[in-house]
Amino acid sequence: MKKFISTLLILTFTTSSLFAGYASQMKSAKKDYFSHKLESSLKKYKQISKDYLDKDAFLNATFIAWELANPNYAVDIITVALKNHPEDNDVLEFAAETYLLTGNYFLAEKTFSTLVSMHPSTEIYLINLARAQIGLGMKDMAEKNLKKATKGKEHLSLSNYLLGKLYFQQKNYKKAVKYLSKVNKYDNQFLESKKLYADALLKAKKHKEAWDNYQTVASSEHSLKDVKKAITQAGGKIEKKEKVIRYVNIKSHTNITRPISFTGSLPTVKIGIGAKINGAPIVRKSIEFIPSHKFRIFEARTKKLLYTGSGKEKIKLKVYNQQANILNGAGKVLASFRGSIIVEQSSDIKNSHTTIVKRVTIGHGTTWKHYKDMEYRGNMEFAYNAPLNGIITINHVNIEEYVFGVLHAEMPPQFSQEALKAQAVLARTYGYKHLHKHSRWGYDLCDTQNCQVYGGVKQETEEGIAAVESTIGEILTYKGKAIEAVFSSNCGGFTQSSKDAGWFDHDYLSPKSDYKDLDVKKIQPYHFKNLLLFSHESYSKDTGIINPASYRWVRVISEKDLRQIVARKKNIGKIKSIIILERSESGYVKKVKIVGERGSLTLNKEHKIKRYLAMGMLRSTYFFIQPNYSRNKVESFTFFGGGWGHGVGFCQTGANGRAVEGQTYDEILKHYFQKVKFKDVRKK
C-alpha cells in the first residue's frame, strides 16, 4: 500500500511538473510572438508540439508559418498535427487552408469536403471548397457550392465576388454583373470587386454604368493603367463623358431650430466650412447665402456697418478687382470689403437664427465628393484671402451648438441614447482639446474628418439634441487635461493602443475587448484567424443598423494590381509574398514586408499598411492574409479583416451594443478610456 501511494505521488508530481513545464513554454512562445520575435516563437511552438503533441502548439506554429509566408513549412507542421489529431475540427480546418495556400487543390478539396459534410451550412467551408474545385477545374461543382454560400449570412461579399468572377471567366457577363452588383451592395469599399464589376458591365455593353464604376475606382486609385484605358474605352461609347458632381439643393430653412438651454457661459468655436481633406480652406470666388432672420453685415475689424437686411433675403458675395463685393438678389453691389465681414442675426424667442450657405463642398478628396446647400446656427464670417484671391467661409457657434452639428455626422441617429451621450462627450472633448488647430486660416476647427465632421443644422435630431443637453459641459480629462478623444466606427471586437497604431503613447488609450465570450488573457496567435473568419458574440458586431462589412470584411487584390499600387512607393517587381512581421496583442498588424522579385517594401505605419495593400484603402489593419496560387505563382491575395478605422479609443458600434444591453454613457466611456475623469468646463 505504501509503495502504491508512493508511486501515485511520484506520478502526480511528474504530471504536475510536466504541466508546469508545458504552461511555461507556451507562455514563453506567446511572449515571443507578441514581442515580434516570430522565428523564435515558431521554433518554440514547434518544439512544444513535438514534446507534448499539443493541438494549440501545432496550430500556433502553422499560423506563424503562414504569416512568415512559408506555407510549405506549415504543411510539415500540420501533417504531424493531423496524425495526432485526425478528427479535430480545428486541425482539419488548418490543414485544408494550408493545402489551399500551397496550391495543393486535391488535398484541399478532399479536406474541405470532409468539413462541409460535418458542417454543411458553414459558408467559409463552402467558399474554400469552391476555391479548391476551381483550382482543379471542377467549375460546375464550384458554382454549385458558391451559390449555396451566397444564400447564407456570412462572407457574402466573398461568395458573390468569386461567383461573379467565375461567370466573368466563363464569359457569362450577364450573370457576372448580377452577382458582382451584390458585392457593391454589401461593401462599397471593396474596390477590387467594383473594378471587376465595371469590366463585366463593359463586356455587357452597359457603357455608362461601366464608366461610372471605373471613375469611382480611379478616384481612389490613380495608378491602375488598365482602369484609365477602360475609362477611355467606355467613355467613347457614351455621349456625356464628364462626370457631373452631385449637388444637393436646400430650398428653405429648418422650420424649428430651438435655442440651446444651459447655465453658465460657453466658448465660441470658429468652424472652417467646406474645407479640404487636410483641413485647409477651399476659397471661393462667389458665395450665396440666405439668413433666416433680420440681419446686419459689418466689418469684423472696424465694426463698420455695411448692410442691413430682412429674413430670407438672398445675398451674394463675389470676388473681382482684387476685393470681395456684397450683392443683393438682383445683382446690385451693396458694399465691398477686403478683410472679414460678420453676418449677425437677431433670433426670436422660439427659433434660433440660421443661415443657408449654397453649394458647400462635401467630402473633398474622397470618392463621394459632392456639393450641398448647408444650414448653420450662429453667425457667419466671410473672410477675403488676398493671396488666394478668394473667400473663406467660417461659422461662429458656441461649443454645444458645434456638438449638435457633429454628433450625427459622426454617429448614426438610430443609435441608443446612452451611446449618443458618450459620443457627445467625446465630440465636446475633442473641441476643447483641439481649439485653434487651424488658426493659421482664421478658424479653430474644420468641418472634415481632419477634425470632426460637422454637418450643421440638417444633422440635428431631437434625440441628438437631448444627448448633448443631458451631458452639457462634460468632457473627459486625464491628469487634469482634456484627453485625445479618438474613436473609430467599428473596432471589430478589439481596440488597439495608440502606441501600437504608431501614434502618441497614452495610458488611457490601451487595448480593450468588445467580445462577450472570450477570455483575452487566454488568446493564442492562431485565434485571430478564427475570430476573423467566424462569428463571435461582440458588442461591436452588426446591430442591424450598420453595414455588416463594418465588422467583418474581405478584399481580394490581384498580384498585378497590387504591384502597380506598391510601385507608387517603390518598384519591387512581381509580388511574391506578404510577410506579417509584427502583430499587436489585440490582433492589429503593425508591420508588414512586401516581397517582390526585385526587392522588398516594409510598411510600419497604420495608414500606410492600409494604403499600400489594396485599392484605395483597407478598412483597418486587423486582418490576416491568404495568398491564392495559379500554376505555382501568386495570382492574388485575400484579406480577411475586421473593423473600420484605426481601432484606437472609442468604438462607436461597440458603444451602441453596450448601450442596448443597459450600460450608461459614463460606464461605456470608462470601458474604452482607462483612468479618465469627467469634468464640467462651463464657466459659472
C-alpha positions as CSV (number, residue, x, y, z in Angstrom):
1,M,0.0,0.0,0.0
2,K,2.8,2.4,0.9
3,K,4.6,1.5,-2.4
4,F,1.3,2.3,-4.3
5,I,0.9,5.6,-2.6
6,S,4.5,6.5,-3.2
7,T,4.1,5.6,-6.9
8,L,0.9,7.7,-7.1
9,L,2.6,10.7,-5.5
10,I,5.5,10.4,-8.0
11,L,3.1,10.2,-10.9
12,T,1.2,13.2,-9.6
13,F,4.3,15.2,-9.1
14,T,5.6,14.2,-12.5
15,T,2.3,15.2,-14.2
16,S,2.2,18.4,-12.3
17,S,5.8,19.2,-13.3
18,L,5.1,18.3,-16.9
19,F,2.0,20.6,-17.0
20,A,4.0,23.4,-15.3
21,G,6.8,22.9,-17.9
22,Y,4.2,23.0,-20.8
23,A,2.5,26.1,-19.4
24,S,5.8,27.9,-19.0
25,Q,6.9,27.0,-22.5
26,M,3.6,28.1,-24.0
27,K,3.8,31.4,-22.2
28,S,7.3,32.0,-23.4
29,A,6.4,31.2,-27.1
30,K,3.4,33.5,-26.9
31,K,5.5,36.3,-25.3
32,D,8.0,36.0,-28.2
33,Y,5.2,36.2,-30.7
34,F,3.8,39.5,-29.3
35,S,7.3,40.8,-28.8
36,H,7.7,40.3,-32.6
37,K,10.3,37.5,-32.4
38,L,8.4,35.4,-34.8
39,E,11.1,33.0,-35.8
40,S,11.8,32.3,-32.1
41,S,8.1,31.9,-31.3
42,L,7.7,29.5,-34.2
43,K,10.7,27.4,-33.1
44,K,9.3,27.2,-29.5
45,Y,5.7,26.3,-30.6
46,K,7.1,23.6,-32.9
47,Q,9.2,22.1,-30.1
48,I,6.2,22.1,-27.7
49,S,4.1,20.4,-30.4
50,K,6.9,17.8,-30.7
51,D,7.2,17.3,-26.9
52,Y,3.6,17.3,-25.9
53,L,1.7,16.7,-29.2
54,D,-0.4,19.7,-28.2
55,K,-3.0,21.0,-30.6
56,D,-2.7,24.7,-29.7
57,A,1.1,24.5,-30.3
58,F,0.6,22.8,-33.7
59,L,-2.0,25.5,-34.7
60,N,0.1,28.4,-33.5
61,A,3.2,27.1,-35.3
62,T,1.1,26.6,-38.5
63,F,-0.4,30.1,-38.3
64,I,3.0,31.8,-37.7
65,A,4.4,29.9,-40.7
66,W,1.6,31.3,-42.8
67,E,2.4,34.8,-41.6
68,L,6.1,34.4,-42.4
69,A,4.9,33.4,-45.9
70,N,6.3,29.8,-45.5
71,P,3.4,27.7,-46.4
72,N,5.5,24.6,-47.2
73,Y,6.8,24.6,-43.7
74,A,3.2,25.0,-42.5
75,V,2.4,21.8,-44.4
76,D,5.1,19.9,-42.5
77,I,3.7,21.0,-39.2
78,I,0.0,20.4,-39.9
79,T,0.8,17.0,-41.4
80,V,2.1,15.9,-38.0
81,A,-0.8,17.5,-36.3
82,L,-3.3,15.6,-38.4
83,K,-1.6,12.3,-37.5
84,N,-2.1,13.1,-33.8
85,H,-5.5,14.8,-34.0
86,P,-7.1,13.3,-37.1
87,E,-10.7,14.1,-36.1
88,D,-10.2,17.6,-34.6
89,N,-12.2,20.2,-36.4
90,D,-9.6,23.0,-35.9
91,V,-6.8,20.8,-37.2
92,L,-8.8,19.7,-40.2
93,E,-9.6,23.3,-41.0
94,F,-6.0,24.5,-40.7
95,A,-4.9,21.5,-42.8
96,A,-7.4,22.3,-45.6
97,E,-6.4,26.0,-45.6
98,T,-2.7,25.2,-45.7
99,Y,-3.2,22.9,-48.7
100,L,-5.1,25.7,-50.3
101,L,-2.3,28.1,-49.6
102,T,0.3,25.9,-51.2
103,G,-1.9,25.2,-54.3
104,N,-2.4,21.5,-53.4
105,Y,-6.0,21.6,-54.6
106,F,-6.5,17.9,-54.5
107,L,-5.9,17.6,-50.7
108,A,-7.6,20.9,-50.1
109,E,-10.8,19.7,-51.9
110,K,-10.7,16.4,-50.1
111,T,-10.3,18.0,-46.6
112,F,-12.9,20.8,-47.2
113,S,-15.3,18.2,-48.5
114,T,-15.0,16.5,-45.1
115,L,-15.6,19.7,-43.3
116,V,-18.6,20.6,-45.4
117,S,-20.1,17.1,-44.7
118,M,-19.7,17.8,-41.0
119,H,-20.8,21.5,-41.2
120,P,-23.0,21.9,-44.4
121,S,-24.1,25.4,-43.5
122,T,-20.7,26.9,-42.8
123,E,-20.2,29.4,-45.6
124,I,-16.5,29.7,-45.5
125,Y,-16.0,26.0,-45.9
126,L,-18.3,26.1,-49.0
127,I,-16.3,29.0,-50.3
128,N,-12.9,27.4,-49.8
129,L,-14.1,24.1,-51.2
130,A,-15.2,26.0,-54.3
131,R,-11.8,27.7,-54.5
132,A,-10.1,24.3,-54.4
133,Q,-12.5,23.0,-57.0
134,I,-11.8,25.9,-59.3
135,G,-8.1,25.1,-59.0
136,L,-8.9,21.5,-60.1
137,G,-11.0,22.7,-63.0
138,M,-14.3,21.5,-61.3
139,K,-16.1,24.7,-62.2
140,D,-19.6,23.2,-62.1
141,M,-19.1,22.0,-58.6
142,A,-17.6,25.3,-57.6
143,E,-20.5,27.2,-59.0
144,K,-22.9,25.0,-57.0
145,N,-21.1,25.5,-53.7
146,L,-20.7,29.2,-54.2
147,K,-24.4,29.6,-54.9
148,K,-25.1,27.8,-51.6
149,A,-22.7,30.2,-49.8
150,T,-24.4,33.3,-51.3
151,K,-27.6,32.2,-49.6
152,G,-26.0,32.3,-46.2
153,K,-25.4,35.1,-43.7
154,E,-21.7,35.4,-43.6
155,H,-18.9,36.2,-46.1
156,L,-21.5,37.4,-48.7
157,S,-19.0,39.7,-50.3
158,L,-16.5,36.9,-51.0
159,S,-19.0,34.3,-52.1
160,N,-20.7,36.7,-54.6
161,Y,-17.4,38.1,-55.8
162,L,-16.0,34.6,-56.5
163,L,-19.2,33.6,-58.2
164,G,-19.2,36.7,-60.3
165,K,-15.6,36.2,-61.2
166,L,-16.3,32.6,-62.2
167,Y,-19.1,33.7,-64.5
168,F,-16.9,36.5,-65.9
169,Q,-14.2,34.0,-66.8
170,Q,-16.9,31.8,-68.5
171,K,-17.9,35.0,-70.5
172,N,-21.4,34.9,-68.9
173,Y,-21.3,38.6,-68.4
174,K,-25.0,39.0,-67.5
175,K,-24.7,36.7,-64.5
176,A,-21.3,38.2,-63.6
177,V,-23.0,41.6,-63.4
178,K,-25.8,40.2,-61.3
179,Y,-23.5,38.8,-58.6
180,L,-20.9,41.5,-58.6
181,S,-23.6,44.1,-58.2
182,K,-24.5,42.4,-54.9
183,V,-20.9,42.9,-53.7
184,N,-21.3,46.6,-54.2
185,K,-24.4,46.5,-52.0
186,Y,-22.7,44.6,-49.2
187,D,-19.4,46.5,-49.2
188,N,-18.9,49.6,-51.4
189,Q,-15.3,49.8,-50.1
190,F,-14.4,46.5,-52.0
191,L,-12.9,48.4,-54.9
192,E,-11.3,45.4,-56.4
193,S,-14.7,43.9,-56.9
194,K,-16.0,47.2,-58.3
195,K,-13.3,47.1,-60.9
196,L,-14.3,43.6,-62.0
197,Y,-18.0,44.7,-61.9
198,A,-17.1,47.6,-64.3
199,D,-15.2,45.1,-66.5
200,A,-18.4,42.9,-66.7
201,L,-20.6,45.9,-67.4
202,L,-18.3,47.0,-70.2
203,K,-18.5,43.5,-71.7
204,A,-22.3,43.5,-71.3
205,K,-22.3,46.8,-73.3
206,K,-23.6,48.8,-70.3
207,H,-21.1,51.6,-71.1
208,K,-22.5,54.4,-68.9
209,E,-22.6,52.1,-65.8
210,A,-19.2,50.8,-66.5
211,W,-17.8,54.3,-66.9
212,D,-19.3,55.4,-63.6
213,N,-17.7,52.5,-61.7
214,Y,-14.4,52.9,-63.4
215,Q,-14.4,56.5,-62.4
216,T,-15.1,55.6,-58.8
217,V,-12.2,53.2,-58.8
218,A,-9.9,55.7,-60.5
219,S,-10.8,58.5,-58.0
220,S,-9.4,56.3,-55.2
221,E,-6.6,54.5,-57.0
222,H,-4.8,56.6,-59.7
223,S,-2.1,54.1,-60.6
224,L,-4.0,51.4,-62.5
225,K,-3.2,51.7,-66.2
226,D,-5.9,49.3,-67.3
227,V,-8.6,51.3,-65.5
228,K,-7.5,54.5,-67.3
229,K,-7.7,52.7,-70.6
230,A,-11.1,51.2,-69.8
231,I,-12.4,54.7,-68.8
232,T,-11.5,55.9,-72.3
233,Q,-13.0,52.9,-73.9
234,A,-16.3,53.1,-72.0
235,G,-16.4,56.9,-72.4
236,G,-16.1,56.6,-76.2
237,K,-19.5,54.7,-76.1
238,I,-21.5,57.3,-74.2
239,E,-22.4,60.8,-75.1
240,K,-21.6,62.6,-71.9
241,K,-18.1,61.8,-70.8
242,E,-17.5,64.3,-68.0
243,K,-18.5,63.3,-64.5
244,V,-21.2,65.5,-63.1
245,I,-20.5,66.0,-59.4
246,R,-23.8,65.7,-57.4
247,Y,-25.4,68.8,-56.0
248,V,-28.0,68.7,-53.2
249,N,-30.2,71.8,-53.1
250,I,-31.9,73.1,-49.9
251,K,-34.9,75.3,-50.7
252,S,-35.8,76.5,-47.3
253,H,-34.7,76.9,-43.7
254,T,-35.5,74.3,-41.0
255,N,-38.9,75.1,-39.6
256,I,-37.9,75.0,-35.9
257,T,-34.4,75.3,-34.5
258,R,-34.8,75.9,-30.8
259,P,-32.2,77.7,-28.8
260,I,-30.0,75.6,-26.5
261,S,-30.8,75.6,-22.8
262,F,-27.9,76.0,-20.5
263,T,-26.4,77.8,-17.5
264,G,-23.0,79.3,-17.3
265,S,-21.0,80.6,-20.3
266,L,-19.8,78.7,-23.3
267,P,-16.9,79.4,-25.6
268,T,-17.4,80.3,-29.2
269,V,-15.9,78.0,-31.8
270,K,-15.0,79.1,-35.3
271,I,-15.5,76.3,-37.9
272,G,-14.0,76.4,-41.4
273,I,-16.8,75.4,-43.8
274,G,-16.3,73.3,-46.9
275,A,-12.7,72.6,-46.1
276,K,-10.2,70.3,-47.9
277,I,-9.4,66.8,-46.7
278,N,-6.4,68.2,-44.8
279,G,-8.4,70.9,-43.0
280,A,-7.2,73.7,-45.2
281,P,-9.8,76.1,-46.6
282,I,-11.4,75.9,-50.1
283,V,-11.5,79.5,-51.2
284,R,-14.4,80.5,-53.4
285,K,-14.8,83.3,-56.0
286,S,-18.5,83.6,-55.3
287,I,-20.8,82.5,-52.4
288,E,-24.5,82.8,-51.9
289,F,-26.2,82.7,-48.5
290,I,-29.6,83.2,-47.0
291,P,-30.1,84.3,-43.4
292,S,-33.4,83.2,-41.7
293,H,-34.0,86.3,-39.7
294,K,-33.3,90.1,-39.8
295,F,-29.6,90.5,-40.2
296,R,-26.8,93.1,-40.4
297,I,-23.4,92.8,-42.1
298,F,-20.4,94.6,-40.6
299,E,-16.6,94.6,-40.9
300,A,-15.1,92.3,-38.4
301,R,-12.1,94.6,-37.5
302,T,-13.7,98.1,-37.6
303,K,-17.3,97.1,-36.8
304,K,-18.4,99.4,-39.6
305,L,-22.0,98.6,-40.7
306,L,-22.1,97.6,-44.4
307,Y,-25.7,96.4,-44.8
308,T,-28.9,95.6,-43.0
309,G,-31.4,93.0,-44.5
310,S,-34.6,91.1,-43.8
311,G,-35.0,87.4,-43.1
312,K,-34.7,85.0,-46.1
313,E,-33.1,87.6,-48.3
314,K,-30.5,86.2,-50.7
315,I,-27.1,87.8,-50.6
316,K,-24.2,87.0,-52.9
317,L,-20.5,87.6,-52.4
318,K,-18.4,87.9,-55.5
319,V,-14.7,88.4,-56.0
320,Y,-13.4,90.8,-58.7
321,N,-10.8,93.6,-58.9
322,Q,-8.9,92.1,-56.0
323,Q,-11.7,92.6,-53.5
324,A,-14.9,90.9,-52.4
325,N,-18.2,92.5,-53.1
326,I,-21.6,92.2,-51.5
327,L,-24.6,91.9,-53.9
328,N,-28.3,91.6,-53.4
329,G,-30.6,89.1,-55.2
330,A,-30.9,91.4,-58.2
331,G,-27.1,91.6,-58.6
332,K,-26.7,95.2,-57.3
333,V,-23.4,95.9,-55.4
334,L,-24.2,96.9,-51.8
335,A,-20.7,97.2,-50.5
336,S,-17.1,95.9,-50.8
337,F,-14.6,94.6,-48.4
338,R,-11.0,93.3,-48.2
339,G,-10.8,91.7,-44.7
340,S,-13.6,89.8,-43.0
341,I,-17.3,90.5,-42.6
342,I,-19.7,89.2,-40.0
343,V,-23.3,88.3,-40.7
344,E,-25.2,88.7,-37.4
345,Q,-28.8,87.9,-36.9
346,S,-31.5,88.6,-34.3
347,S,-33.4,85.5,-33.1
348,D,-37.0,85.3,-31.9
349,I,-38.0,83.6,-28.7
350,K,-38.9,80.2,-30.2
351,N,-36.5,79.8,-33.1
352,S,-32.7,80.2,-33.3
353,H,-31.5,82.0,-36.4
354,T,-29.7,80.0,-39.1
355,T,-28.0,80.7,-42.4
356,I,-28.2,78.6,-45.5
357,V,-24.9,78.6,-47.4
358,K,-25.2,77.4,-51.0
359,R,-23.0,74.8,-52.7
360,V,-20.7,73.9,-49.9
361,T,-18.0,71.3,-50.9
362,I,-18.6,68.0,-49.1
363,G,-16.1,65.1,-49.0
364,H,-13.2,66.8,-50.6
365,G,-10.6,64.3,-51.8
366,T,-13.0,61.3,-51.5
367,T,-15.0,59.2,-53.9
368,W,-18.2,60.7,-52.5
369,K,-17.3,64.3,-53.1
370,H,-20.3,66.5,-53.9
371,Y,-21.8,69.9,-53.3
372,K,-24.6,70.6,-50.9
373,D,-26.5,73.6,-49.5
374,M,-25.8,73.6,-45.8
375,E,-27.6,75.3,-42.9
376,Y,-25.8,76.6,-39.8
377,R,-26.7,78.1,-36.4
378,G,-24.8,81.1,-35.0
379,N,-23.2,83.9,-37.0
380,M,-21.3,83.6,-40.3
381,E,-17.9,85.1,-41.1
382,F,-16.7,85.5,-44.7
383,A,-13.0,86.3,-44.9
384,Y,-11.4,87.6,-48.1
385,N,-8.0,86.0,-48.5
386,A,-5.9,88.3,-50.7
387,P,-3.0,85.9,-51.5
388,L,-5.5,83.2,-52.7
389,N,-7.9,85.9,-54.1
390,G,-11.0,84.1,-52.7
391,I,-13.4,83.9,-49.8
392,I,-13.2,81.5,-46.8
393,T,-16.5,80.6,-45.1
394,I,-16.4,80.4,-41.3
395,N,-19.3,79.5,-38.9
396,H,-19.3,81.0,-35.4
397,V,-21.2,78.8,-32.9
398,N,-20.9,78.0,-29.2
399,I,-19.3,74.7,-28.3
400,E,-22.6,72.9,-27.6
401,E,-24.1,74.0,-30.9
402,Y,-21.0,72.7,-32.6
403,V,-21.6,69.3,-30.9
404,F,-25.2,69.4,-32.2
405,G,-23.8,69.5,-35.8
406,V,-21.1,66.9,-35.1
407,L,-23.0,64.2,-33.3
408,H,-25.0,62.7,-36.1
409,A,-22.4,63.5,-38.7
410,E,-20.2,61.0,-36.8
411,M,-22.7,58.6,-35.3
412,P,-25.9,57.2,-36.8
413,P,-29.1,58.8,-35.3
414,Q,-30.6,55.3,-34.8
415,F,-28.0,54.5,-32.1
416,S,-29.2,54.3,-28.5
417,Q,-29.4,57.4,-26.3
418,E,-26.5,56.3,-24.0
419,A,-24.2,55.8,-27.0
420,L,-25.2,59.2,-28.3
421,K,-24.4,60.8,-24.9
422,A,-21.0,59.1,-24.9
423,Q,-20.3,60.4,-28.4
424,A,-21.5,63.9,-27.4
425,V,-18.9,64.0,-24.5
426,L,-16.2,62.9,-26.9
427,A,-17.1,65.5,-29.6
428,R,-17.1,68.2,-26.9
429,T,-13.8,66.9,-25.5
430,Y,-12.2,67.0,-29.0
431,G,-13.4,70.6,-29.5
432,Y,-11.8,71.7,-26.3
433,K,-8.6,69.8,-26.8
434,H,-8.0,71.0,-30.4
435,L,-9.3,74.5,-30.2
436,H,-7.2,76.7,-32.6
437,K,-6.0,73.7,-34.6
438,H,-6.4,75.6,-37.8
439,S,-5.8,79.1,-36.5
440,R,-3.5,79.9,-39.4
441,W,-6.6,80.0,-41.6
442,G,-8.6,82.1,-39.2
443,Y,-10.7,79.3,-37.7
444,D,-10.4,76.8,-34.9
445,L,-11.6,73.6,-36.4
446,C,-12.6,72.4,-39.9
447,D,-15.8,70.5,-40.9
448,T,-14.0,67.4,-42.2
449,Q,-12.6,64.2,-40.8
450,N,-9.3,66.0,-40.3
451,C,-11.1,67.3,-37.2
452,Q,-14.6,66.0,-36.8
453,V,-17.2,66.0,-39.5
454,Y,-19.6,69.0,-38.8
455,G,-22.9,69.0,-40.7
456,G,-24.7,71.9,-39.2
457,V,-28.5,72.1,-38.6
458,K,-29.5,69.3,-41.0
459,Q,-27.6,66.8,-38.9
460,E,-29.7,67.6,-35.8
461,T,-32.4,65.4,-34.3
462,E,-34.4,65.7,-31.1
463,E,-32.5,62.6,-29.8
464,G,-29.2,64.1,-30.6
465,I,-30.0,67.5,-29.0
466,A,-31.2,65.6,-25.9
467,A,-27.9,63.7,-25.7
468,V,-25.9,66.9,-25.9
469,E,-28.1,68.9,-23.4
470,S,-28.1,66.0,-20.9
471,T,-24.2,66.0,-20.9
472,I,-23.8,69.7,-21.4
473,G,-20.3,70.9,-20.4
474,E,-18.9,67.4,-19.7
475,I,-15.5,66.5,-21.1
476,L,-13.1,63.6,-20.3
477,T,-9.8,64.5,-18.7
478,Y,-6.6,62.7,-17.8
479,K,-4.3,64.3,-15.2
480,G,-6.4,67.5,-15.4
481,K,-6.2,67.9,-19.2
482,A,-8.7,67.1,-22.0
483,I,-7.9,63.7,-23.5
484,E,-7.3,62.8,-27.1
485,A,-10.9,61.8,-27.8
486,V,-10.2,59.4,-30.6
487,F,-12.8,57.0,-32.0
488,S,-13.4,54.7,-34.9
489,S,-16.6,53.4,-36.5
490,N,-16.0,49.8,-35.5
491,C,-13.1,48.1,-33.7
492,G,-14.0,44.6,-35.0
493,G,-14.1,43.2,-31.4
494,F,-10.8,44.6,-30.2
495,T,-9.4,48.2,-29.8
496,Q,-5.7,48.7,-30.0
497,S,-3.4,51.0,-28.1
498,S,-2.3,54.4,-29.5
499,K,1.3,53.2,-29.3
500,D,0.5,50.1,-31.4
501,A,-1.1,52.3,-34.0
502,G,2.2,54.2,-34.2
503,W,0.8,57.3,-32.5
504,F,1.4,59.1,-29.3
505,D,1.5,56.8,-26.2
506,H,-1.2,57.5,-23.6
507,D,-2.1,55.3,-20.6
508,Y,-5.8,55.8,-21.2
509,L,-5.6,54.6,-24.8
510,S,-4.9,50.9,-24.1
511,P,-6.4,47.8,-25.8
512,K,-9.9,46.8,-24.9
513,S,-12.0,43.8,-25.8
514,D,-15.6,44.0,-27.0
515,Y,-16.0,40.2,-27.2
516,K,-18.5,38.7,-24.9
517,D,-17.4,35.0,-25.0
518,L,-13.6,35.4,-25.0
519,D,-11.1,35.5,-22.2
520,V,-8.5,37.8,-23.8
521,K,-5.8,36.5,-21.3
522,K,-6.0,33.1,-22.9
523,I,-5.9,34.2,-26.5
524,Q,-3.3,32.4,-28.7
525,P,-1.9,33.8,-32.0
526,Y,-4.0,31.4,-34.2
527,H,-7.2,32.5,-32.6
528,F,-7.1,35.7,-34.6
529,K,-7.8,33.7,-37.8
530,N,-10.8,32.1,-36.1
531,L,-12.0,35.4,-34.7
532,L,-11.9,37.0,-38.2
533,L,-13.5,34.0,-40.0
534,F,-16.3,33.0,-37.7
535,S,-19.0,34.8,-35.7
536,H,-18.3,35.6,-32.1
537,E,-20.6,37.5,-29.8
538,S,-19.4,41.0,-29.6
539,Y,-20.7,44.4,-28.6
540,S,-19.3,45.7,-31.9
541,K,-21.0,43.1,-34.1
542,D,-23.7,44.2,-36.5
543,T,-26.7,45.6,-34.7
544,G,-29.0,45.8,-37.7
545,I,-28.1,49.5,-38.1
546,I,-24.6,49.4,-39.5
547,N,-23.4,47.7,-42.7
548,P,-22.1,44.2,-41.7
549,A,-18.9,44.9,-43.7
550,S,-18.0,47.4,-41.0
551,Y,-17.5,44.4,-38.6
552,R,-16.2,41.7,-40.9
553,W,-14.9,42.4,-44.4
554,V,-12.9,40.8,-47.2
555,R,-10.7,42.1,-50.0
556,V,-9.2,40.2,-52.9
557,I,-6.5,42.0,-54.8
558,S,-4.6,40.6,-57.8
559,E,-0.9,40.5,-57.8
560,K,-0.9,42.7,-60.9
561,D,-2.9,45.4,-59.3
562,L,-1.0,45.2,-56.0
563,R,2.3,45.5,-58.0
564,Q,1.1,48.8,-59.5
565,I,0.0,50.2,-56.2
566,V,3.2,49.3,-54.4
567,A,5.2,50.8,-57.3
568,R,3.9,54.2,-56.3
569,K,6.1,53.8,-53.2
570,K,8.8,51.5,-54.6
571,N,9.1,49.3,-57.7
572,I,9.9,45.8,-56.4
573,G,8.7,43.9,-59.4
574,K,6.2,41.0,-59.3
575,I,4.9,40.4,-55.8
576,K,6.0,37.0,-54.4
577,S,4.6,37.2,-50.8
578,I,3.4,39.5,-48.0
579,I,5.0,38.7,-44.6
580,I,3.4,39.8,-41.3
581,L,6.4,40.9,-39.2
582,E,4.5,42.4,-36.2
583,R,1.0,42.0,-34.7
584,S,-0.2,43.6,-31.6
585,E,-1.8,41.7,-28.7
586,S,-5.3,42.9,-29.9
587,G,-4.6,41.4,-33.4
588,Y,-3.8,44.6,-35.4
589,V,-1.0,44.3,-37.9
590,K,1.8,46.7,-37.0
591,K,4.4,45.8,-39.6
592,V,4.4,44.0,-43.0
593,K,7.0,43.2,-45.6
594,I,6.0,43.0,-49.2
595,V,8.5,40.8,-51.1
596,G,9.0,41.2,-54.8
597,E,11.3,39.8,-57.5
598,R,13.4,43.0,-57.4
599,G,13.4,43.8,-53.8
600,S,11.0,44.4,-50.9
601,L,9.0,47.2,-49.2
602,T,8.4,47.3,-45.4
603,L,5.4,49.2,-44.0
604,N,5.2,50.0,-40.3
605,K,2.6,52.8,-40.1
606,E,-1.1,52.1,-39.7
607,H,-2.2,54.4,-42.6
608,K,0.5,53.2,-44.9
609,I,-0.3,49.5,-44.3
610,K,-4.0,50.2,-45.2
611,R,-3.0,52.4,-48.2
612,Y,-0.5,50.1,-50.0
613,L,-2.1,46.7,-49.6
614,A,-5.3,47.4,-51.5
615,M,-7.1,49.7,-53.9
616,G,-8.0,52.9,-52.1
617,M,-7.5,51.7,-48.6
618,L,-8.2,48.7,-46.3
619,R,-10.9,49.3,-43.7
620,S,-8.4,48.5,-40.9
621,T,-5.2,46.7,-40.0
622,Y,-7.0,44.0,-38.1
623,F,-6.6,41.2,-40.7
624,F,-4.9,38.1,-41.9
625,I,-3.9,37.2,-45.4
626,Q,-4.3,34.2,-47.7
627,P,-2.3,34.1,-51.0
628,N,-4.0,32.5,-53.9
629,Y,-1.9,30.5,-56.4
630,S,-2.2,29.7,-60.1
631,R,0.4,27.4,-61.7
632,N,2.6,27.7,-58.6
633,K,2.7,31.5,-58.8
634,V,0.8,34.0,-56.6
635,E,-2.3,35.2,-58.6
636,S,-3.9,37.3,-55.8
637,F,-4.1,37.9,-52.1
638,T,-7.3,37.6,-49.9
639,F,-7.6,39.7,-46.8
640,F,-10.0,38.6,-44.1
641,G,-10.4,41.6,-41.8
642,G,-12.4,43.2,-39.0
643,G,-13.5,46.6,-38.1
644,W,-13.4,50.0,-39.8
645,G,-10.9,52.6,-38.8
646,H,-7.8,52.8,-36.7
647,G,-9.3,50.9,-33.8
648,V,-7.9,53.3,-31.1
649,G,-10.1,54.5,-28.2
650,F,-13.8,54.6,-28.5
651,C,-15.6,52.0,-30.6
652,Q,-18.9,53.6,-31.9
653,T,-20.7,50.4,-32.7
654,G,-19.4,48.7,-29.6
655,A,-20.7,51.7,-27.6
656,N,-24.2,51.2,-29.1
657,G,-24.0,47.4,-28.4
658,R,-23.2,48.2,-24.8
659,A,-26.0,50.8,-24.6
660,V,-28.5,48.4,-25.9
661,E,-27.6,46.0,-23.1
662,G,-28.1,48.7,-20.4
663,Q,-24.7,50.3,-19.9
664,T,-24.8,54.0,-19.2
665,Y,-22.7,56.5,-21.2
666,D,-20.2,57.0,-18.3
667,E,-19.8,53.3,-18.0
668,I,-19.2,53.0,-21.7
669,L,-16.6,55.8,-21.8
670,K,-14.7,54.4,-18.8
671,H,-14.5,51.0,-20.6
672,Y,-12.8,52.4,-23.6
673,F,-10.7,55.1,-21.8
674,Q,-8.9,54.0,-18.7
675,K,-8.2,56.2,-15.7
676,V,-10.1,59.2,-17.1
677,K,-12.3,61.7,-15.2
678,F,-15.4,63.7,-16.1
679,K,-15.1,67.5,-15.8
680,D,-17.7,70.2,-16.3
681,V,-16.0,73.0,-18.2
682,R,-18.7,75.6,-18.1
683,K,-17.9,78.9,-16.5
684,K,-20.4,79.5,-13.8
